[in-house]
Amino acid sequence: MSGGVDSAVAAARAVEAGHDVVGVHLALSRMPGTLRTGSRGCCTIEDSMDAQRAANVLGIPYYVWDFSERFKADVVDDFIAEYSAGRTPNPCMRCNERIKFAALLEKALALGFDAVATGHYAKIVTDASGHRELHRASAWAKDQSYVLGVLTAEQLAHAYFPLGDTPSKQLVREEAARRGLSVAQKPDSHDICFIPDGDTKGWLAERVGVATGDIVDRSGAVVGRHEGAHAYTVGQRRGLHLGVPAPDGRPRFVLEVRPKERTVVVGPKEALATAEIAGSRYTWAGLAPTDAATPFACEVQIRAHADPVPAMAVVADGELVITPEHPLDGVAPGQTAVVYVGTRVLGQCTIDRTVSAVPASI
């Protein structure tokens, strides 16, 4: 129970369905005095108190489990390491993968529980053979199956998403109000929970340090200087402060970050078009394809709120290789590519490499 409206209503529905429910709030911050600011941050003191009030209304036991040490190692430190390597990580994916459906689930099963229920908007469908599949929620506008794409078949066997069939978030808020839950109108949290002020650049600078370097174009010509490669992400346009304008006068965008060389590569917007993505760190959500070594049709989604794009995928040379029907825009190594077949989440990979659709000469 995060302290938000979704998990509170999910718990209420689990109780109503006849399950023996226990509410658990995860203490993830190493700073016990952390306070919430509007809709920024989560897992704060206020959130813990909101979760406890919801549990009291529902009449269920409530506990706070301290996973802060593991969260720091598996999510925060991973985030820093990925940025230091020039990649763009998704900490929500890592949290679901390593905390909520790994550390939390492991402890729950060890204590004799059957499943972990959350307020995510996604559905689990059981096929004719009894295999569980992860599917999009009924409300596509709120669908959160993307951030659950890291779940394995074993984790899906012990997952429960009571909100999956709910047509809209507004209905969840109205239900919370009817149930007397004080979080009915609580704002959704956003941004990175462990950087509640939203200043990712400043937060990273304190932990990674600042090392100046060159900003170069695709030919390698120096067109500017930067004060830390970690502050740049693929697709960024603003804040480049280039000293040499492009020959055609058009704006330039970040195409690549090379922290070891302390170099940021920029170029025209067209060069952000990506014709192929691949990753060796891939998993299947449920049963794996019968022959993943043969190209198969699918859809790929590279951000939580991006539209899915028709694609072909194949496992080759230890990588999940995905070729979109139309080039993807501004894909960065470190992002997660989630593969769908219809509404079903088939699997995912962390992107290790990309192939530009535009020749380097342009």
C-alpha positions, 0 to 999 in steps of 0.5 A: 500500500503506497499511500495512494488511492489506487492501492487503497482501492485495490486492497478494498477490492481484495478484502471484498473478494474474500481474501485474507488481506494484510496491508504492507507499506514499503519504507524505501528512503534512507531518510526517515524525515522525507516529506511529500511535496504535492504530487512529487515523491512517494513512500514518504511519512505522509504516504505511510500514514495515508496507507495506515488510515486506509488499512484502518478503514478496511479493518486489515492488519498493517505493517511497514517493511524496511526495504531501504537498503535493498532499494538503494542497492538495486534501484538508486545505485543502479540508476547512478551506474546507468547514467554514469555509463551514458544510458537512460535508465527507468527506475520504476522498471527496476523497482517492480523487477527487484523490489515489489515483485522480487524482494517483497514477493520473496518475503511474502511467500516465505511468510505463507502468503499466496500473492502480492496485490498492487494498484497497477492498472493491468490484467492477468489472463489465464489461458486454456492450459492454465498459463498466466499472461500479462495483458493491458488494462481495460483503460488504455489511457491509464494502462500500466502494463509497460512498467510490469513488462519485467515480470516473469512467469513465476512472478505472474503466478503470485501477482494480483491486480484488482484494478485491471478491469476498471474503465477509468481512474475517476471511477476508482476515486469515486469508489474510494470516496464511497468507501470512506477512504481519505485518499480519494482525491490525493494527487498521483505521484510523478517523477522519480520518487527518490528525487522528489524535487525533480532536479535530476541533473543536480542530484546526479552532479552530487553523486557522479561529479562534474567533468567537462568535455566536448560537444561534437557533431556526427563528423567529430567536429567540436561545436561546444562544451559541456559541464558533465555528460550525465546531464544530457539525454538522447533527444534533448534540444534545450540547454545545449549552448552550442558555440558553433551553429549548424551549417543549415541553421537548424536546431541540433539534438543530443544523439549520443552520450559517451561518458567515458570519453566525456563527449556528447554527440549532437545532430539533426532531428532526423538522426534521432530516427531509430531503425533497430533496437536490441538488448541482451538483458531480455525476459518473457512475461509468461510463456516464451514464444515457441520459436523466438529464433524465427522473426515474429510480428509484434508491437513495441513500446519504448516509454510508459505513455508512448504509443505501441508501434508495429514491429518484427522481433527475433532472438539472435546472437543472445539479443532480442532484436526489434525492428519497428515498421516505422523508425522510433524517435529518440531511443536511448540505451538503458530504456526498456522496450516492451513487446506486445502481441495484441493486448498481451505483454510478451516480454521486454529488454533493456536496450543496449544498442540502437541503429540509426535510420539516417546515415552518419553523413547526413 
